[in-house]
Amino acid sequence: MHEGLRDESSIEQLRSRNAVLQRELDELRAENDTLRSDSALLKTMLSSRAWRATQPLRSAVRFTRGGFQAARSLALRMLKRSLPAAVQQRLRDAINPNASSANEAAWNALVERRCAFAPVVDPARAPAPWEWPDLDLSLVTFNSRGWLRRLLESVAEQDYPLAKINMCVGDHGAVDGTLIELDGLRAEFGGRFARFEVLTRPNRGFGAGHNVGIGTGNSRFCLVSNVDLTFEKDSLTKVVAMACDDDEDVACWELRQKPYEHPKFYDPVTWETNWCSHACVLLRRSAFDLVGGYDETIFMYGEDVELSYRFRERGLRLRYCPSAVVWHFAYGHAYQVKALQFSGSVFANFYLRLRYGTWTEIASILPLAAQLLGSPAIYDGSSRDVRRTLLRLLRAAPSAIARRQKSSAAFPCRTYDYDLVREGAFVAAKPEPADQPLVSVVTRTIAGRGDLLAHAILSVAHQTYPNVHHIVVEDGGEAQREVVDRTAKMTRMPVTYLPVPKMGRSGAGNAGLAVATGEYVVFLDDDDLLFADHVSTLMQALRDEPESVAAYSLAWEVPIEPRPGGGYAERLPLLHPSMQQHFDSVLLRRKNYIPIQAMLFKKSLYLERGGFDTEIEHLEDWNLWNKYAVGNTFSYVPKVTSIFRIPSDRTLAAARQQEFDMAYPSVASRNGTMIRTIEERSRKGASPVDF
């Protein structure tokens, strides 16, 4: 078959070359569109009144930074010839005012614990304790009357024993009838709880209010919650079960928010994270008391990040719990900008730089502040709020710097954010239907990849979608049987293990497709990972667009480097702009913008048109997507829900890319022939089977 490919007609060869040129032309056009957009934005900013008004400050910033930049350029020129390229890149990252030297260290701290993750029982699937513990629930209100009934009703409907819940509500001077509403709700619901207490006090901020509320109790666990949310019926039992079974050095467990999930990064295997959102979070009281509670310098927004960093400063760990869900009504609409959230987050970001950042990151506050002052108004009064925020920061700076401590923990800081953010923050989740069809996840593996395979299996076991069947196909032996059995025992999730004779990636994939019993299928290679919402997000997309036969989402590319003693390290993730692409079957014929694990498709496509082309060993997924795309529609979800990894070593990465480049002309040619044949059979009314 390969000889036949080499003997194709000159017309087919020209078509293949033209496809390569067309792909490059598309990429240049995309870059040109981006440049035009950036140019228009720049012109708008330069013509704004705010930009002209802040010219003196920017001039001062440029003057003070000029000497540093000159010295930096000279140092780089002197070191350029003597340092490896990787070291040079790290130096550039270190002196970038918009980057943090701790970002990759914080990422790899989670990766290191992932590699060591081997509990007897997976905390993500912890069983219920013999006896549910007492629970202190702290709420803070301020003009919150409209939210209270729905919140209290959802708490009263929990399958957690209500007689174990001590509730404390601290009101901060509401003038909308909140106290009257609380009195009525206490009379209606108070008898169901162990305690229902309402306190009134001056408004000194979110953290200060919860410090008082938590201080009124003495339970082992404390639940901090916003009032503008509701709990699903099993929210408390799921998060408390995890906490009861977890290690003592885990300080808190964050509940998942819907419809908009908090976009920060968490590890798909361990569910550990660098900070927890406290819109709804379960705290271990001993950890909370150890660090002294919330920092009351932060009025609102960012106090949860600061407390998370103080936990980690003491060597404690933080965990996310995607299976425990609350519906948080924080936004009236997607991409809403709220003044208090904006100013509070700016203050917290700069305050955290002073408290936990390196001196380089502290020095970056000035140019970042100048950039804010010189930017167009985000909302009416945003420039005024920035100025007030910076004055507050000046007053708080001496105390923040005085409290700095040495710590082995790495505290990420990313421009105006805290840590990595997964794209797709405003992709809204919806209530799950009662009918959840089976989804089969097929993983291809070979010998010598046990650690990676175990982590891939765990990321499947951690899916929030309740009806998943995992199939692991080992190509050419049974070396991975022990890994599959051990990991399945840890998660208490059945996994079908299928060893097959050596048949290559395409053949192994077809073997998995043949035994898959799910109505839908996802491929997950053994070196890839799924975030917990991957399957549920794609299934929702297909429910929203029933005419689609498949759905795909965004994915992070993560360079990986094996360590000599076992395990591996990773570089920070990258989202390729070319992958942020709505479905276009014509464009798909020229380039593959859908990573293999990012796609979920109907198994009926395999039954109608067959699986992988066994003559293809590279770009086999691209060929498969084109096979299934003919005459069909795919749904696109602009949210990062998975990770695929590439070699960190530049030589290995280049060799891998060269293999893809060499395979491209022949696969593009086969794609064209296949598509024309399917279209011809369709016109004749024949079934397009076995391509």
C-alpha positions, -999 to 999 in steps of 0.1 A, spaced: 0 0 0 28 24 8 45 17 -26 12 26 -42 11 59 -24 45 68 -37 33 60 -72 4 84 -72 -2 106 -102 14 140 -105 -20 156 -101 -25 141 -67 10 152 -57 3 187 -68 -30 186 -48 -10 176 -17 15 203 -21 -13 228 -27 -29 217 5 3 224 24 6 259 8 -31 266 15 -26 257 52 3 281 55 -17 308 37 -46 303 62 -22 307 91 -8 339 76 -43 353 71 -52 345 107 -20 363 119 -29 393 97 -64 395 111 -50 395 146 -25 423 138 -53 444 123 -74 439 155 -45 448 177 -37 478 157 -73 491 160 -73 485 197 -40 504 200 -53 534 180 -84 535 203 -62 535 234 -38 561 222 -66 585 213 -83 582 247 -84 610 273 -71 586 300 -40 578 280 -32 615 275 -38 623 312 -14 597 324 14 606 301 36 621 329 33 589 350 43 567 320 72 590 312 84 586 348 81 549 346 100 547 314 127 569 329 131 547 360 130 516 340 154 528 313 186 521 332 173 486 342 164 478 306 198 489 294 216 468 320 194 439 312 201 441 274 239 443 281 238 413 304 219 393 279 243 401 251 272 391 273 257 358 284 241 349 251 271 330 237 279 312 269 244 300 280 222 273 265 190 285 248 168 271 276 187 290 302 184 322 281 147 318 279 144 314 317 163 346 321 139 364 298 110 350 318 125 361 351 129 398 341 95 400 324 73 423 346 42 405 335 54 370 344 64 353 376 94 331 382 72 310 406 46 300 379 64 270 367 76 260 401 40 262 414 28 241 385 55 214 390 48 213 428 14 199 418 29 176 392 54 162 417 26 153 441 7 138 411 36 115 404 36 105 441 -2 101 443 -9 65 454 -36 64 481 -54 32 491 -87 49 484 -89 78 459 -100 109 478 -121 119 448 -142 88 453 -142 87 491 -170 66 508 -194 82 534 -180 82 569 -195 59 596 -209 90 613 -213 125 598 -194 152 617 -208 184 631 -205 212 606 -203 250 612 -219 270 583 -209 307 581 -228 332 560 -222 370 556 -251 392 543 -253 427 531 -285 438 513 -290 401 505 -327 397 511 -335 384 476 -311 355 479 -318 341 513 -349 320 509 -335 300 479 -303 294 498 -319 283 530 -343 260 512 -314 243 494 -296 238 527 -328 224 543 -331 199 514 -296 185 519 -292 147 525 -267 157 552 -282 154 587 -294 189 595 -291 183 632 -253 183 627 -253 218 611 -246 249 632 -255 280 612 -242 315 619 -253 345 597 -235 378 601 -253 408 587 -232 438 578 -257 466 581 -282 457 554 -309 483 547 -331 462 523 -350 442 549 -324 414 551 -328 412 589 -366 409 587 -362 381 561 -337 364 584 -360 365 613 -388 349 593 -364 322 579 -351 314 613 -386 309 626 -393 286 596 -361 266 593 -342 272 626 -357 242 644 -342 218 618 -306 228 626 -285 224 657 -281 262 658 -293 292 638 -277 324 650 -279 359 635 -253 385 644 -252 422 634 -219 440 631 -202 468 611 -192 460 575 -155 453 576 -154 430 546 -160 394 536 -131 378 555 -137 398 587 -173 387 588 -164 350 584 -137 353 610 -165 362 635 -189 336 621 -164 307 623 -153 319 657 -188 312 671 -184 275 666 -160 247 674 -168 220 648 -140 200 630 -151 215 597 -164 249 587 -183 257 556 -179 292 542 -205 302 516 -218 332 497 -255 338 500 -261 342 462 -260 305 456 -279 272 461 -267 237 469 -275 206 450 -290 179 473 -258 159 477 -233 188 478 -225 186 515 -223 148 517 -199 147 488 -175 174 500 -176 163 537 -170 126 527 -139 137 508 -127 158 538 -132 130 563 -112 105 542 -85 130 532 -50 135 547 -46 158 577 -24 182 558 -52 191 534 -66 224 547 -97 230 525 -120 216 497 -136 239 472 -170 231 458 -176 234 421 -197 264 409 -223 263 381 -234 277 357 -199 293 354 -171 271 368 -143 289 383 -116 288 356 -85 285 377 -62 255 372 -64 223 393 -47 190 388 -69 166 369 -55 136 388 -52 147 424 -77 176 423 -51 197 441 -48 234 434 -27 264 443 -57 283 457 -93 278 464 -122 301 457 -142 308 489 -175 314 472 -182 280 488 -154 261 505 -151 236 533 -123 245 558 -105 223 583 -108 243 616 -74 233 629 -58 247 597 -79 279 598 -69 285 635 -32 276 627 -29 305 602 -51 329 621 -81 331 598 -87 357 570 -65 387 565 -89 416 572 -67 440 552 -85 427 521 -121 439 521 -135 417 494 -121 396 465 -87 380 469 -90 372 506 -95 336 496 -63 336 475 -44 352 504 -56 326 529 -48 298 504 -13 311 501 -9 313 539 -21 276 541 5 266 516 31 288 534 26 264 563 30 233 541 -7 225 538 -24 214 506 -57 225 490 -81 204 470 -109 210 445 -141 189 447 -159 190 413 -184 164 423 -199 187 450 -219 214 431 -234 247 440 -253 270 416 -237 304 420 -256 334 406 -227 358 407 -231 372 372 -262 387 356 -247 378 322 -215 363 307 -184 386 308 -201 410 333 -176 435 348 -185 444 384 -168 475 399 -162 461 434 -147 429 419 -125 448 396 -110 472 422 -109 444 449 -90 421 426 -65 447 416 -58 455 453 -55 419 462 -31 412 433 -7 439 442 -11 432 479 -2 395 473 28 406 453 40 426 483 33 397 507 44 367 487 61 378 455 97 380 446 113 415 446 111 415 408 74 409 411 70 437 436 89 460 413 64 451 385 36 468 405 46 502 392 45 494 354 13 474 359 -3 502 378 7 527 351 -8 504 325 -41 503 344 -41 541 347 -34 545 310 -59 520 297 -93 530 284 -121 530 310 -135 495 317 -166 510 332 -178 544 344 -155 554 373 -129 526 368 -100 551 366 -112 567 399 -114 532 415 -79 524 403 -65 556 419 -83 548 452 -71 512 451 -35 524 447 -38 547 477 -51 519 498 -22 498 487 3 524 498 -12 524 532 -12 486 534 23 480 519 44 484 551 24 458 569 24 434 540 61 436 535 68 432 573 48 399 573 69 383 546 82 349 555 106 324 540 87 294 525 94 265 503 61 270 486 59 288 452 32 315 448 22 321 412 15 355 399 3 362 364 0 399 354 -34 410 369 -43 374 379 -31 350 405 -26 316 387 -33 299 354 -68 304 341 -85 278 319 -101 294 288 -138 292 287 -148 307 320 -182 317 307 -192 285 290 -224 279 310 -232 245 325 -268 233 327 -287 209 350 -279 173 341 -308 153 326 -320 120 342 -311 100 311 -273 98 308 -262 76 279 -230 55 283 -198 71 271 -168 48 263 -133 62 267 -107 43 247 -70 46 257 -42 31 236 -10 22 254 23 3 252 48 -11 276 70 14 296 44 41 301 29 30 334 30 63 353 14 82 324 -13 55 319 -22 54 356 -27 92 356 -48 90 324 -71 63 340 -75 85 372 -85 115 351 -112 93 335 -123 80 369 -126 116 381 -152 126 355 -183 143 368 -203 125 341 -218 95 359 -219 69 331 -184 63 317 -168 30 306 -130 30 302 -113 6 278 -75 3 279 -59 -13 248 -23 -24 251 -6 -27 217 18 -57 217 17 -74 251 4 -74 287 30 -52 305 4 -27 317 -21 -52 332 -8 -46 368 -11 -8 363 -47 -10 351 -57 -34 379 -40 -13 406 -54 20 395 -89 5 390 -88 -9 426 -78 26 439 -107 43 423 -132 14 426 -140 19 389 -142 -10 365 -118 -7 336 -118 -31 306 -83 -42 298 -77 -54 262 -42 -67 253 -38 -72 215 -10 -84 192 13 -56 179 -8 -38 153 1 -1 156 -18 29 169 -45 27 143 -51 -10 148 -52 -6 185 -77 22 183 -100 1 161 -97 -28 186 -110 -4 213 -138 9 191 -149 -26 183 -155 -35 220 -168 -1 231 -204 -4 242 -211 33 247 -234 53 226 -206 79 224 -168 75 223 -138 96 234 -102 87 227 -77 94 254 -40 86 247 -20 73 277 0 106 279 -31 129 279 -54 140 308 -90 150 310 -103 177 334 -133 165 355 -159 182 333 -146 170 299 -173 144 291 -202 163 308 -193 195 288 -192 178 255 -224 158 262 -241 190 270 -230 205 237 -246 176 219 -278 181 238 -278 218 229 -272 210 192 -288 176 185 -281 179 148 -243 174 156 -227 140 155 -197 150 175 -184 178 199 -150 191 206 -134 215 231 -101 233 236 -70 216 250 -38 228 265 -5 216 250 20 208 278 57 199 273 68 170 294 103 159 305 109 125 322 130 125 353 159 101 357 147 87 390 111 83 379 82 107 374 83 137 352 83 175 351 63 198 329 65 232 313 36 257 314 7 250 291 1 266 257 -32 271 239 -27 272 201 -47 300 185 -53 277 155 -73 253 178 -98 281 187 -118 272 157 -155 267 151 -163 237 130 -154 242 93 -153 210 72 -135 227 44 -107 240 68 -106 206 84 -96 191 51 -65 213 51 -54 211 87 -63 193 119 -74 218 146 -90 191 169 -67 171 192 -77 135 195 -88 136 232 -108 168 226 -134 151 205 -165 131 216 -185 114 188 -214 91 182 -203 54 179 -228 51 151 -202 69 129 -178 40 134 -205 15 126 -214 34 94 -180 45 82 -154 24 100 -125 34 122 -89 44 117 -71 37 84 -46 11 94 -22 22 67 -17 55 86 5 57 117 6 95 120 -22 120 117 -46 91 119 -70 112 140 -71 139 113 -81 113 88 -108 99 111 -123 134 117 -125 140 80 -142 106 75 -168 115 101 -172 151 90 -185 145 54 -221 157 54 -221 161 92 -218 189 118 -195 190 149 -202 213 179 -174 235 192 -170 243 229 -145 272 236 -134 258 269 -102 240 279 -113 206 292 -82 185 285 -44 183 283 -22 167 257 16 165 261 46 168 238 83 162 245 99 191 263 133 182 247 135 204 215 153 177 195 126 151 203 99 177 196 114 186 163 118 150 153 81 144 162 70 174 142 91 162 113 72 129 113 39 147 111 52 170 83 64 141 63 31 122 68 10 153 59 11 151 20 1 114 18 -26 117 45 -40 148 29 -41 129 -4 -59 99 12 -83 123 29 -92 138 -5 -97 104 -21 -118 92 9 -140 123 10 -147 121 -27 -156 84 -24 -180 90 6 -197 118 -12 -201 98 -44 -215 68 -25 -239 92 -7 -251 106 -40 -258 71 -52 -276 63 -19 -251 36 -9 -239 32 27 -204 47 32 -190 17 51 -154 6 58 -132 36 48 
